[in-house]
């Protein structure tokens, strides 16, 4: 079973700001950032409960090579 993923408005804004920040510095870094987010979201959609339970029913996965976490 695969879960659906949705962004809260604040998370969408933070993602877009971060993507722009990386694009201004390096297109390669921006592409890797998009890939890291997609990879993490794909893993969460498959089994969200395999990650660290940070608070009540919120689970957290860190991004590879980037200082962000998806909750």
C-alpha angles and dihedrals in degrees: 000000000000121000123219118246125217133175124226113230094253091050091050091052092048091049093051093046090050092048091051090048091054093044091055089056104034135350089209092055090048092051091049090049092054090048093049091051092047092048092051093046091050090053091048092049091055098048118353093175094065091077132080113291102226100175133355104311097348118112126192135211123181122221119244112250094355130091096237137102130202115220 
